[in-house]
Amino acid sequence: MPTVYLSKFSFSNPEPHLRAEHTQDTCRGLGFGLVQALAANPDNIIFAGARNPSSKELAAFAAAHPEQVIPIALDSADVPLNKAAAKLIEEKVGKLDVVIANAGMGKVSTMSDIEIPEFVETFKVNVLGPLVLFQNTQQLLRKASSTGKFVTISSVQGSVSNMIPGPSGAYGASKAAVNSVTIKIQEENPDLIVFPMCPGFVATEGASKFTKDQGAPREIMNSAAPISVAAANVLKHISEAVKVDQPKTLWTARGTSLGKEVPF
Ligand SMILES: NC(=O)c1ccc[n+]([C@@H]2O[C@H](COP(=O)([O-])OP(=O)(O)OC[C@H]3O[C@@H](n4cnc5c(N)ncnc54)[C@H](OP(=O)(O)O)[C@@H]3O)[C@@H](O)[C@H]2O)c1
């Protein structure tokens, strides 16, 4: 019986300095690393969610893994698209073993200056996105071969008790909110394993732009983990995860500068 995953694929455009430093994999977001790592195991079937599932790059990757990688249209918090994706998965394989809510965004601004539409968009993608995904995949997770797992990719920036200084309040607030939503989903669905986790500091386009916009020196990206390392850590943690009734800390990937658990 194959293990069936649903994860965001993510093709971001690389910043030139990242492209030069990590030719293998930093030209993609974490979602690509996850799908790439999963596709290396022939026992996995991966539904790769993307806003543009017919993009050339995704089509090429799926064509190279014809039995395993199925592109699927998915956009954060889009209820009809999420419903349609679940219906397609139901018809094709009838279950989901693991769902990874990976899509995320963040704009750099102070609380005084952030434009309200930007704040709302951040919450839509980072909080409502995982919630809508859960609502539409929960029944498929209940048909998993063992206990279904729903994982939100969060961030240490969401820690309230250990708040990271800097103008990233909207992003941090959205990650604090999605931690809360995720833990509530676990409380309400004890038959599933549900948790948020942080991938650590990862050399993606999103992280590069975020740190640059915060005024951090470009060299800081040198301490970020390559996507392949972070993806392997995330998947290892997901495969080893067992149910915790009341999570007290946010697990963050090892092999990076932030490899530890942090309090919510
Ligand atoms: N990289 C890090 O250091 C780091 C650290 C902590 C947490 N994280 C979290 O890890 C996850 C992946 O981040 P990443 O670094 O891989 O970022 P990324 O390179 O910017 O990729 C972000 C992902 O979110 C999707 N996305 C962005 N804006 C969206 C929108 N408005 N609607 C729908 N989808 C949208 C992107 O889709 P497209 O490909 O279609 O653009 C892409 O799949 C995020 O949840 C992020 O918060 C990352």
The ligand as a Gaussian input file, in Angstrom:
#p B3LYP/6-31G(d) Opt

LIG

0 1
 N       12.626000      29.456000       4.684000
 C       12.698000      29.620000       6.010000
 O       13.756000      29.961000       6.586000
 C       11.471000      29.392000       6.838000
 C       11.597000      29.478000       8.231000
 C       10.486000      29.233000       9.020000
 C        9.294000      28.906000       8.424000
 N        9.191000      28.829000       7.057000
 C        7.892000      28.465000       6.499000
 O        8.085000      27.443000       5.549000
 C        7.061000      27.504000       4.535000
 C        7.703000      27.523000       3.161000
 O        8.444000      28.728000       3.038000
 P        9.597000      28.947000       1.967000
 O       10.767000      29.480000       2.681000
 O        9.742000      27.765000       1.094000
 O        8.973000      30.190000       1.197000
 P        8.831000      30.466000      -0.361000
 O       10.077000      30.069000      -1.039000
 O        8.405000      31.906000      -0.481000
 O        7.603000      29.549000      -0.718000
 C        6.371000      29.904000      -0.161000
 C        5.288000      28.975000      -0.557000
 O        4.018000      29.552000      -0.214000
 C        3.249000      29.771000      -1.398000
 N        2.615000      31.079000      -1.335000
 C        3.198000      32.271000      -1.122000
 N        2.279000      33.248000      -1.176000
 C        1.108000      32.648000      -1.463000
 C       -0.215000      33.131000      -1.667000
 N       -0.507000      34.443000      -1.627000
 N       -1.173000      32.237000      -1.940000
 C       -0.889000      30.926000      -2.009000
 N        0.331000      30.419000      -1.851000
 C        1.316000      31.277000      -1.567000
 C        4.234000      29.730000      -2.559000
 O        3.575000      29.345000      -3.727000
 P        4.173000      29.675000      -5.210000
 O        5.299000      28.718000      -5.426000
 O        3.003000      29.452000      -6.103000
 O        4.638000      31.097000      -5.196000
 C        5.220000      28.701000      -2.017000
 O        4.680000      27.425000      -2.192000
 C        6.263000      28.764000       4.845000
 O        5.096000      28.430000       5.559000
 C        7.202000      29.590000       5.713000
 O        6.513000      30.478000       6.560000
 C       10.249000      29.065000       6.263000

